[in-house]
Amino acid sequence: MGAGPEPAQSAVSSHRRRRFDVRVVPHRRRSALRLRDWRIRTKLATVLVIPSLAFLVLAAVQTQSLVGRTTALGDFAEQVGVGREITAAVHQLQQERDRSAGELGALRRAGDAADPNAAVLALTPLHAVSDRAMSELARAAAPLADADGAWRVAYSEVQEAYEQVLAVRTAVPQDVLGTDTILGAYNRVVDALLNLLAEPNPGEDRPALGDAVLRYVQLARVKELTSRVRAQLYEAARAGGYGVEDRVLLTDLRAQQLTALGAFRVAATTDQVRRYDETSVDPAFVAATRLEEQSLPRDGAAPVVLSATQWWAASEQRQELLRQVEASVLEEAVRQADEVSDAQLRTTLLVVSVVVAVLLGAVLISLLVGRSIARSMRLLRSQALRIAQIELPEALDRLRTVTGGVPAIDVAPAVVRSLDEMGELAEAFVAVHRSAVSVAVEQATMRRNVNAMFVNLARRSQVLVERQLELLDDLEREEDDPDQLENLFKLDHLAARMRRNDESLLVLAGTESTRRWNRPVGLGSVLLAASAEIEQYQRVRHHEVADLHVVGHAIGELVHLLAELLENATAFSRPDTTVDVIAVQEARGALVEIVDHGLGMSPTALAEANAVLATPPAADVATVERMGLFVVSHLAARLGVEVRLHAGESGLVARVRLPLELLAPAPAVELEPAGPARGPRGPVDLPVAGRRPEAAVPRQARGVPVRAEDVLAPAAAAPGPSDGGWWTRQGPTRGAEAPAAPPSVPVTGGTNDRGLPVRVPMAQLAAVTRSARPEEPAQRHDPDPEAVGGMLSRLYGGVRRAEAEDTTELPVPMERGSTEGGQQ
């Protein structure tokens, strides 16, 4: 037996197994009868085999022949049903033809004295009725456009013959065509209609339906031959005698009529023969038959010419009786065809239903098997997407932005609980998710410790910088050498910039700024304070500043944001150019534009920079290379400020949009009582960036570099109607009362006899004595940005010293929702 592993190696292996070697252990025994426990291979085989068997069963059933037979019987029933419109059209054309024959006989008898208008008046109503019947036939035949070819050919012959009838109608009143030509056109269209009536063919396996069609067709031919006899006798009656060929034609028509009647009796049913016999003994039918018998030749004598009016009335009643018998026989055929077609349709539907039931059963089984796979895949996919798009990003965001102790992140269990490959894959994916969250928690803890270290170092550095600024203030007050004082001013300004770098480090660590104001400050003062925070403050020019005020809690971070933008504008432009600052009011807040005349940026770099400004990135190594852009993006996100860079005519334009939430109304003006010892304070000419005052003042009034707190503290403490305090671009407000005695130490600007800048003590700042508009425009003054850093340094020196006592060792709070220093 081999030796066991060493204790250290065994511990490491055990740790790795616990952390990474996550095994999927079945929580119950696999069952072959449980569908969700089948293997993927088995499920796929089942999904493929079941539809194949269903297809074989479906193919074995000859549904195609059933459907074809059902379609044929349906077409047959529709063709038989169109027989109603066909017989109606035949009846109307027979009426029109027989009357036209009579009108032709009358015109031939009258000769030159014939009146064509009488024929037109008699035939025009019949023409309209025939046209309407043919239109109804065309409408009924429209659904049969896809019927069998023989029926379509027969119908096309009907249309051609009817077009000839339309052509010969106009020739009847003029008597320009022969009687045989005109009546022949009518006979052709009627014969075409009777052929179309006989066209339905149910097939050889349906002889009963074929006999039904034959019956009404034979009866229709009997009626047609009877109508032709009526036409010949009516023509002879209107003409006053028989022609040479009329007797022969009448004899032939009567023979064909008897033949057709015999064929009908052979094909008809007993009930149909009985109905015909009952119709033949009707008095109107008998009267027409007797008149017709009178026209037969007897014993070699000439046939009798019947009375036209009497014959037409009697024969029309007989035709109507035959029409009724014809309609009843046709309706029986239609009903029989519909019954057979419906029965065949039911049989086909039954067979198709059985086929569909078998198919549905096969599909259902396939769906049940496939649903098990699809459901597992769908659940696994939804869980993967939810983890990748929602849960894991939210967990990383929580860990990235945590300010207190690192919270515990719960990982949801797998949603697929089957024991197949899908279940194992879901468990493996959850294990990967759990490992990713564990790594993220470790990184968050490490990042939290690093941020705490950054905060500790930054605050210690801030304390040292504040002490350095205080020491510089003391040295500046006691220094008389102009050159040495200028160097002290430079050191003072560098220290103020070092303090801003420390605040940038706090932003990098995710800590809020400690510089807070409890009252609104004018936007102009905020811009001046930001100018005092940069190195090349002399190049900043404030052209237009709106009379707006910023809420106190956002001033420190807003000054920091604007200072970073001004620093970039001066650093990436030529030293001989200026940086223009414009602040205007908008409907949704305020807009601050910082315009430089420098190198500019390429479109790609500009798009990348705006992307960083829109979405603050996480702190990493690349942040150090572009610290200003990182700080601006995070400060803008905290304040809800929109910062965008745009390409200008020569350089870049940085636009900062302040929302209405960061703007506040101007504070109320505080008035001081006038007295003999206190009068209105006069204007003071402070040192302006880029120039040195010229007037001389005593040594005790010598000035110091202007810092941000020097601008913001008076503005927040003694606001005025113009821009929140004495520090405005419009200068001080002149009082309305009579001037009081001047102060013991005159407040004047300029330099002393040695050329050193004059210090302006804070106690001698002018105060607003009334809220009325000044009588004369105030003189514009720009404070020296060198003094801004020192004033803000003194204001917060005590705060920094107090924090130094608590930040020697920065504790890491474990409660969620707390910030550094225990602030909520």
Order of alpha helices (4+ residues) and beta strands (2+ residues): alpha-alpha-alpha-alpha-alpha-alpha-alpha-alpha-alpha-alpha-alpha-alpha-alpha-alpha-alpha-beta-alpha-beta-beta-alpha-beta-beta-alpha-alpha-alpha-beta-beta-beta-beta-alpha-alpha
